[in-house]
Amino acid sequence: MEIFVKYLINNTVIFVEDEGLYFVHSTEVEIKLSSLSSRILCLLIKNKGQPVSRDLIYALVWEDCGLVPSNTSLNNHLSFLRKAFRDCGIEEFIVTVPKVGISIHSDINIESISDEEQPIEINKKTSKRNNILYLFVLLVIISFSLLSVSYKIYNQEKYPALNDVGVIHGCHVYSSKKSSPNDVANLTFAANQYIAEKKIKCSDTHVFIIDLQDDSLSNQSNLRNSRAFYALCEIDNGKIYACDNYYYLKGMQ
């Protein structure tokens, strides 16, 4: 049986190769990492203190596995890793050294550990939620519904409520609702506006999901005064493994 090295990061998070990030003393994966994100993180950890050039990352992470690298894909995985560690309470984890490469911040403490070693300190993430309870519950329900729809899309399963909106700014856009031609036009308008405003960059490893309240679908002028849900999801090996979800109520996120 293959054994993966574990790393204790800032006495807060344990990284296990090809699994993900755990909080110390937890047996459940807090954040699942894709195979590419995991290999990038391993490479940076093994070279901590010395920036790794993009060309070397392309060679060791992509090309050695028979994959075609791209700058956009690398940027997306680095962005995901930065967000993952921020969500675990570790800021400024990965830094870019201009014209040199990518490195883990010098202030980050990393130790390799074995299964027998027990970290002493526990630092649990405290999440702050500003939305009232019913909005949060609604967001969770919509998120799981949309993730289920997207999963079926990429596993070639039929889903009768699926609506393919089209490709907008390089993003493959979907809605979970059956839509009339007028609805599709308004979904396209809203997605185009949102993707452009947020400067979202999509690649073949992304899908963008949008849902609007009925009055927004019928009238573009109501887009800022109604409910809207957007999700940018990343795909690895044909499966969605992470999404950034955004919910708006009358223009408020």
Secondary structure, DSSP 8 states (H G I E B T S, - for coil): -----EEEETTTEEEETTTEEEETT--S-SEE--HHHHHHHHHHHHTTTS-B-HHHHIIIIIGGGT----HHHHHHHHHHHHHHHHHTT--S-EEEETTTEEEE-TT--EEEE-TT---S----------S-HHHHHHHHHHHHHHHHHHHHHHTT---TT-EEEEEETTEEEEESS---HHHHHHHHHHHHHHHHHHT----TTEEEEEEE-HHHHH-GGGGGGSEEEEEEEEEETTEEEEEEEEEEETTB-
